[in-house]
Amino acid sequence: METRWSSARTGPSRKPLRGVAAALMLGLCLLVSACSSSSHSSPSDNGGLSGAPIKVGTIQTVTGPTGSKLSQTLAGVWQKWVNTHGGINGHPVQLIVLDDAGNPSQALSVTRKLVTQDHVVAIIGTSTYAGPPVLKVASAAHVPLIGGITASEPGVSGPYAYQAQVGLITLNRAAFEIAKSLGVKKWGDFYCSPGCQNVPAMDAQSAKATGLTDAYEGAVSFTAPDYTGPCLKMVGSGADAATVAGTAVMTKQIVKACQQSGFKGDWMLNAGVASPFWDKDPSFATTKIHLISDVWPWFDTSTPARQEFQDAMAKYAPGMTTDPSYNAFIADEWVGFQMFKKAAENVKLGPNSSSADVIKGLATIKNETLGGLTGPVTYDTSASSHPDNCYYQSELKNGKWVSDGSTSTCLNG
């Protein structure tokens, strides 16, 4: 699992594995569960297009203690949407979805299946937290790994890794920069244990760069019955901003416990650890929550590309955005899919094309935002992954989610 800031995929709320400075290493929280490698894709998803399909794959954690069926659902939504809108260069696309059940061994197994049996030309929008070994298998087969949480996980780099958004280090640093701009002096962090042990080191680095004091680092359990004790310690440290590296469920419990313990500071959270439904919770009406994310705020429809995301779900999975497990990480998956589509269109990819052709298409990606879905991304031969340190901000203000502008903000240096 990752912790892209934080947000350990929470059972029903799966991808919350990212929480500001924190989720940062939930990706290392590799939970083992029963193996379940299922493939989902059918000719009926071809949107009426005929002919051989362009075959791509994605690996998601659908089952297991951290699983969510929504990532599988979104994969189906994207395939149907693309195919009913002309496919890719007029050809239907077949997206093979394999489940790793939150098990790193299973992740390796399904990766091998995709490249050796299914012969996909790319693995796209993947959100498993076994990134380095998955990349190793894909790289050996010369198959590019494009977008999704996995591609921006620490340790996932090299000529076959194509990030479609910024990674954890940038998000962590951005959280500190925003806190500093709000007048924050001292930082407090709750990080999941086991799984997020590397968060304190990342916080220390960001604190040094911004001049903030890293006042409190508290390891907390996913299953703790109450977080009052850690909250009182954090309040006692004098921290005037705090974050959580864990799940959305854990984050909500900690925020409420700390409010009751007297904390009145700002919460700096990765969008993935916050539930989209907090705006319906009266207890959050006056809570100061700032979200930092690697892709556009999920609720923002200010550009045609963002509206398309909402339209696709409304058409093919109308109950998706009201599902309790819906969260911001779904947007990361979509961005990975769309980045592949853009590269494929640029190189006129077809059913007989190879992974090498996909890589040629990726080399044409320069300062690409996908219509405002992600920060400027450039791929080249010297550094296959090059998102330009740009992130997005939003906040829960007066009980409503609002976006701090329609464009991304970029860190200097």
C-alpha positions as CSV (number, residue, x, y, z in Angstrom):
1,M,0.0,0.0,0.0
2,E,1.1,3.4,-0.4
3,T,0.4,6.4,1.6
4,R,0.4,9.0,-0.8
5,W,0.5,11.3,1.8
6,S,-1.7,9.0,3.5
7,S,-4.7,7.1,3.2
8,A,-4.2,3.6,3.5
9,R,-6.9,2.1,1.4
10,T,-9.7,1.8,3.8
11,G,-11.7,-1.2,3.3
12,P,-14.8,0.4,2.0
13,S,-12.9,3.5,1.3
14,R,-10.0,2.0,-0.5
15,K,-7.6,4.4,-1.8
16,P,-7.3,6.7,1.0
17,L,-3.7,5.8,1.3
18,R,-2.3,9.2,1.1
19,G,-2.6,11.8,3.7
20,V,-0.6,14.9,3.6
21,A,2.9,14.5,4.6
22,A,1.8,11.3,5.7
23,A,0.4,8.8,3.6
24,L,3.7,8.8,2.4
25,M,4.5,5.4,2.9
26,L,1.4,3.5,3.3
27,G,2.4,2.2,0.0
28,L,4.8,0.2,2.0
29,C,2.0,-1.2,4.1
30,L,1.7,-4.4,2.1
31,L,-1.3,-6.3,3.5
32,V,-1.6,-9.9,2.5
33,S,-4.9,-11.4,1.8
34,A,-6.5,-14.2,-0.2
35,C,-5.4,-14.2,-3.8
36,S,-8.0,-13.3,-6.3
37,S,-6.9,-12.8,-9.9
38,S,-10.0,-11.9,-11.9
39,S,-10.1,-10.4,-15.3
40,H,-12.9,-8.0,-16.3
41,S,-13.5,-7.0,-19.9
42,S,-16.0,-8.1,-22.5
43,P,-16.8,-7.6,-26.2
44,S,-20.0,-5.9,-25.1
45,D,-17.8,-3.0,-23.9
46,N,-16.6,-2.3,-27.4
47,G,-19.2,0.4,-28.0
48,G,-20.3,-1.1,-31.3
49,L,-16.8,-0.9,-32.8
50,S,-15.6,-3.9,-34.7
51,G,-12.2,-5.4,-35.3
52,A,-9.3,-6.5,-33.1
53,P,-8.9,-4.4,-30.0
54,I,-5.9,-2.5,-28.6
55,K,-5.2,-4.5,-25.4
56,V,-4.0,-2.8,-22.2
57,G,-4.1,-3.9,-18.6
58,T,-4.5,-2.4,-15.1
59,I,-3.9,-3.8,-11.7
60,Q,-6.2,-2.8,-8.9
61,T,-6.8,-3.9,-5.3
62,V,-10.4,-5.0,-5.6
63,T,-10.7,-7.6,-2.9
64,G,-8.9,-8.1,0.4
65,P,-8.9,-6.0,3.6
66,T,-7.9,-2.8,1.7
67,G,-9.9,-3.5,-1.5
68,S,-12.6,-1.6,-3.3
69,K,-14.7,-2.5,-6.3
70,L,-14.9,1.1,-7.4
71,S,-11.5,1.0,-9.1
72,Q,-12.7,-2.0,-11.1
73,T,-15.9,-0.1,-11.8
74,L,-14.1,3.0,-13.1
75,A,-11.9,0.8,-15.4
76,G,-15.1,-0.4,-17.0
77,V,-16.5,3.1,-17.2
78,W,-13.4,4.3,-19.0
79,Q,-13.4,1.5,-21.5
80,K,-17.1,2.0,-22.3
81,W,-16.7,5.8,-22.6
82,V,-13.7,5.6,-24.9
83,N,-15.3,2.9,-27.1
84,T,-18.6,4.7,-27.4
85,H,-16.7,7.8,-28.5
86,G,-14.8,6.3,-31.4
87,G,-12.3,4.1,-29.5
88,I,-8.6,4.9,-29.9
89,N,-7.8,5.9,-33.5
90,G,-11.0,4.2,-34.5
91,H,-10.1,0.9,-32.8
92,P,-11.8,-0.6,-29.8
93,V,-9.8,-0.7,-26.6
94,Q,-9.8,-3.7,-24.3
95,L,-8.9,-2.9,-20.7
96,I,-8.0,-6.1,-18.7
97,V,-8.5,-5.5,-15.0
98,L,-6.7,-7.8,-12.6
99,D,-7.1,-7.9,-8.9
100,D,-4.0,-8.3,-6.6
101,A,-6.1,-8.5,-3.4
102,G,-3.6,-6.3,-1.6
103,N,-1.1,-9.1,-1.8
104,P,2.4,-8.2,-3.3
105,S,2.9,-11.8,-4.4
106,Q,-0.4,-11.7,-6.2
107,A,0.6,-8.3,-7.8
108,L,3.6,-10.0,-9.3
109,S,1.6,-12.9,-10.6
110,V,-1.0,-10.7,-12.3
111,T,1.6,-8.5,-13.8
112,R,3.3,-11.6,-15.3
113,K,-0.1,-12.7,-16.7
114,L,-0.7,-9.3,-18.3
115,V,2.6,-9.2,-20.1
116,T,3.2,-12.9,-20.9
117,Q,-0.3,-14.2,-21.5
118,D,-2.5,-11.2,-22.3
119,H,0.2,-9.5,-24.3
120,V,-0.9,-6.0,-23.3
121,V,1.0,-3.0,-24.8
122,A,0.9,-1.0,-21.6
123,I,-0.2,-1.3,-17.9
124,I,-2.2,1.9,-17.2
125,G,-3.8,3.7,-14.2
126,T,-2.6,1.0,-11.8
127,S,-3.2,1.4,-8.1
128,T,-1.5,-1.5,-6.3
129,Y,1.1,-0.7,-3.7
130,A,3.7,-3.2,-4.9
131,G,5.1,-0.7,-7.3
132,P,8.9,-1.6,-7.5
133,P,8.4,-5.4,-8.1
134,V,5.5,-4.7,-10.5
135,L,7.7,-2.3,-12.5
136,K,10.5,-4.9,-12.5
137,V,8.3,-7.4,-14.3
138,A,6.9,-4.9,-16.7
139,S,10.3,-3.5,-17.5
140,A,11.7,-7.0,-18.2
141,A,9.0,-7.3,-20.8
142,H,9.6,-3.7,-22.1
143,V,6.0,-2.8,-21.2
144,P,5.4,0.8,-19.9
145,L,3.7,1.4,-16.6
146,I,1.6,4.6,-17.1
147,G,0.0,6.7,-14.4
148,G,-2.1,5.7,-11.4
149,I,-0.8,5.7,-7.8
150,T,1.7,2.9,-8.5
151,A,3.7,4.9,-11.1
152,S,4.4,7.7,-8.6
153,E,5.2,5.5,-5.7
154,P,8.7,5.9,-4.1
155,G,11.2,3.6,-5.8
156,V,9.2,3.4,-9.0
157,S,11.5,5.0,-11.6
158,G,13.4,4.1,-14.8
159,P,12.8,4.0,-18.5
160,Y,9.5,2.1,-18.2
161,A,7.9,4.2,-15.4
162,Y,5.7,7.0,-16.6
163,Q,4.2,9.1,-13.8
164,A,1.1,11.0,-14.8
165,Q,1.1,13.2,-11.7
166,V,3.5,14.3,-9.0
167,G,4.7,11.9,-6.3
168,L,4.7,11.8,-2.5
169,I,7.7,13.9,-1.8
170,T,6.2,16.9,-3.7
171,L,2.9,16.5,-2.0
172,N,4.5,16.4,1.4
173,R,6.6,19.5,0.7
174,A,3.5,21.3,-0.7
175,A,1.6,20.6,2.5
176,F,4.3,22.3,4.5
177,E,4.5,25.2,2.0
178,I,0.8,25.9,2.2
179,A,0.9,25.6,6.0
180,K,3.7,28.2,6.1
181,S,1.7,30.6,4.0
182,L,-1.2,30.3,6.5
183,G,1.1,31.4,9.3
184,V,1.7,27.9,10.8
185,K,4.8,27.5,13.0
186,K,4.5,24.0,14.3
187,W,3.5,20.8,12.6
188,G,1.8,17.7,14.0
189,D,1.5,14.3,12.3
190,F,-0.4,11.2,13.1
191,Y,0.9,8.3,11.0
192,C,-0.4,4.7,10.7
193,S,1.5,1.9,12.3
194,P,2.4,-0.5,10.8
195,G,2.9,1.0,7.4
196,C,3.9,4.6,7.6
197,Q,7.1,4.5,9.6
198,N,9.0,6.6,7.0
199,V,6.7,9.5,7.4
200,P,8.6,11.2,10.2
201,A,11.8,11.4,8.0
202,M,9.9,12.9,5.2
203,D,8.3,15.5,7.5
204,A,11.7,16.3,9.0
205,Q,13.0,17.0,5.5
206,S,10.0,19.3,4.6
207,A,10.2,21.0,7.9
208,K,13.8,21.9,7.4
209,A,13.1,23.2,3.9
210,T,10.3,25.5,5.1
211,G,11.5,26.5,8.5
212,L,8.6,24.9,10.3
213,T,9.0,23.0,13.6
214,D,8.2,19.3,13.4
215,A,6.6,19.4,16.9
216,Y,4.7,16.1,17.0
217,E,5.0,12.7,15.3
218,G,2.6,10.1,16.7
219,A,2.2,6.5,15.5
220,V,-1.4,5.4,15.7
221,S,-3.1,2.1,15.0
222,F,-5.8,1.6,12.3
223,T,-7.9,-0.2,14.9
224,A,-7.5,2.0,17.9
225,P,-10.8,2.4,19.7
226,D,-10.1,6.1,20.5
227,Y,-7.5,8.7,19.6
228,T,-8.0,11.1,22.5
229,G,-4.6,10.3,24.0
230,P,-2.5,11.1,20.9
231,C,-4.6,14.2,20.2
232,L,-3.9,15.6,23.7
233,K,-0.2,15.0,23.1
234,M,-0.3,16.8,19.8
235,V,-2.2,19.7,21.3
236,G,0.3,19.8,24.1
237,S,3.2,20.1,21.6
238,G,1.8,23.4,20.5
239,A,1.3,22.3,16.9
240,D,-1.0,24.7,15.0
241,A,-1.4,22.5,11.9
242,A,-1.7,18.7,11.7
243,T,-2.1,15.9,9.2
244,V,-2.9,12.2,9.1
245,A,-1.3,9.3,7.2
246,G,-3.8,6.6,7.3
247,T,-7.3,5.9,6.0
248,A,-10.3,8.2,5.5
249,V,-12.1,6.4,8.4
250,M,-9.1,6.9,10.7
251,T,-8.6,10.5,9.6
252,K,-12.2,11.4,10.4
253,Q,-11.9,9.8,13.8
254,I,-8.7,11.6,14.6
255,V,-9.9,15.0,13.4
256,K,-13.0,14.7,15.6
257,A,-11.1,13.4,18.6
258,C,-8.6,16.3,18.3
259,Q,-11.4,18.9,18.0
260,Q,-12.8,17.6,21.2
261,S,-9.4,17.7,22.7
262,G,-9.1,21.4,22.0
263,F,-7.2,21.6,18.7
264,K,-8.2,24.6,16.7
265,G,-5.5,24.6,14.1
266,D,-5.5,23.8,10.4
267,W,-5.7,20.2,9.0
268,M,-3.4,19.7,6.0
269,L,-4.6,16.5,4.3
270,N,-3.9,14.6,1.1
271,A,-7.2,14.6,-0.8
272,G,-7.2,10.8,-0.7
273,V,-7.6,10.6,3.1
274,A,-10.6,12.9,3.1
275,S,-14.1,11.6,2.3
276,P,-16.0,13.6,-0.4
277,F,-19.0,13.3,2.0
278,W,-17.5,15.4,4.8
279,D,-19.4,18.4,3.5
280,K,-22.5,16.6,4.6
281,D,-21.2,16.2,8.2
282,P,-22.3,19.1,10.5
283,S,-19.4,18.5,12.8
284,F,-17.0,19.6,10.1
285,A,-18.9,22.8,9.3
286,T,-16.2,25.0,11.0
287,T,-13.2,22.6,10.7
288,K,-10.3,24.1,8.8
289,I,-9.4,21.4,6.3
290,H,-7.0,22.0,3.4
291,L,-6.5,19.3,0.7
292,I,-3.5,18.9,-1.5
293,S,-3.7,16.4,-4.4
294,D,-1.7,15.3,-7.3
295,V,-4.6,15.7,-9.8
296,W,-7.5,18.0,-10.1
297,P,-10.0,18.3,-7.2
298,W,-12.5,15.5,-7.9
299,F,-15.6,17.8,-7.5
300,D,-14.3,20.5,-9.9
301,T,-16.0,20.5,-13.3
302,S,-14.6,23.8,-14.6
303,T,-13.0,22.4,-17.7
304,P,-14.5,20.1,-20.4
305,A,-12.1,17.3,-19.5
306,R,-13.2,17.4,-15.8
307,Q,-16.8,17.5,-16.8
308,E,-16.2,14.5,-19.1
309,F,-15.1,12.5,-16.0
310,Q,-18.3,13.2,-14.3
311,D,-20.4,12.5,-17.4
312,A,-18.8,9.2,-17.9
313,M,-19.6,8.0,-14.4
314,A,-23.1,9.4,-14.6
315,K,-23.7,7.4,-17.8
316,Y,-22.1,4.1,-16.9
317,A,-22.0,4.0,-13.1
318,P,-24.6,6.4,-11.9
319,G,-24.3,5.4,-8.2
320,M,-20.6,5.6,-8.1
321,T,-20.2,9.1,-6.7
322,T,-22.6,8.5,-3.9
323,D,-21.0,5.2,-2.9
324,P,-19.5,5.5,0.7
325,S,-16.2,4.2,-0.7
326,Y,-15.8,6.9,-3.4
327,N,-12.7,9.0,-2.9
328,A,-10.2,11.2,-4.7
329,F,-7.9,8.4,-5.7
330,I,-10.4,7.4,-8.4
331,A,-9.3,10.5,-10.2
332,D,-5.7,9.2,-10.3
333,E,-6.8,6.1,-12.1
334,W,-8.7,8.1,-14.7
335,V,-5.6,10.3,-15.3
336,G,-3.5,7.3,-16.0
337,F,-6.0,5.9,-18.5
338,Q,-6.3,9.3,-20.2
339,M,-2.5,9.8,-20.5
340,F,-2.2,6.4,-22.3
341,K,-5.1,7.5,-24.6
342,K,-3.3,10.7,-25.4
343,A,0.0,9.0,-26.2
344,A,-1.8,6.3,-28.3
345,E,-3.6,8.9,-30.4
346,N,-0.4,10.9,-30.9
347,V,1.4,7.8,-32.4
348,K,-1.7,6.4,-34.3
349,L,-1.6,3.2,-32.2
350,G,-3.5,0.2,-33.6
351,P,-4.2,-3.5,-32.7
352,N,-0.9,-4.6,-34.3
353,S,1.2,-1.9,-32.5
354,S,3.7,-2.9,-29.9
355,S,4.8,-1.5,-26.5
356,A,7.6,0.1,-28.3
357,D,5.1,2.1,-30.3
358,V,3.4,3.2,-27.1
359,I,6.7,4.4,-25.8
360,K,7.2,6.4,-29.0
361,G,3.8,8.0,-28.3
362,L,4.8,8.8,-24.7
363,A,7.8,10.6,-26.0
364,T,5.5,13.1,-27.7
365,I,4.0,14.1,-24.4
366,K,5.2,17.7,-23.6
367,N,3.7,20.0,-20.9
368,E,0.6,17.9,-21.1
369,T,-2.3,18.7,-18.6
370,L,-5.0,16.5,-20.2
371,G,-7.3,19.5,-20.3
372,G,-6.6,20.5,-16.6
373,L,-6.7,17.0,-15.1
374,T,-3.0,17.0,-14.0
375,G,-0.1,19.4,-13.8
376,P,2.2,19.8,-16.8
377,V,3.8,16.4,-17.6
378,T,6.7,15.9,-20.0
379,Y,8.2,12.6,-21.0
380,D,11.6,12.3,-22.7
381,T,14.4,9.7,-23.2
382,S,16.5,11.1,-20.4
383,A,13.8,11.0,-17.7
384,S,10.7,9.1,-18.6
385,S,8.7,10.6,-15.8
386,H,8.7,14.4,-15.4
387,P,5.7,15.9,-13.7
388,D,6.7,19.5,-13.1
389,N,6.3,19.6,-9.3
390,C,2.7,20.9,-9.6
391,Y,-0.2,20.0,-7.3
392,Y,-3.8,21.1,-6.7
393,Q,-5.4,22.8,-3.7
394,S,-8.9,22.7,-2.3
395,E,-10.5,23.1,1.0
396,L,-13.6,22.4,3.1
397,K,-14.9,26.0,3.7
398,N,-18.0,26.7,5.6
399,G,-19.0,23.1,5.2
400,K,-18.5,23.2,1.4
401,W,-15.7,21.8,-0.8
402,V,-14.2,24.6,-2.9
403,S,-11.2,24.7,-5.3
404,D,-8.4,27.2,-5.0
405,G,-8.5,28.0,-8.6
406,S,-8.8,25.8,-11.7
407,T,-5.0,25.4,-12.3
408,S,-2.2,23.7,-10.5
409,T,0.3,25.3,-8.2
410,C,4.0,24.5,-8.8
411,L,6.8,24.3,-6.2
412,N,10.0,26.3,-6.9
413,G,13.0,24.1,-7.0
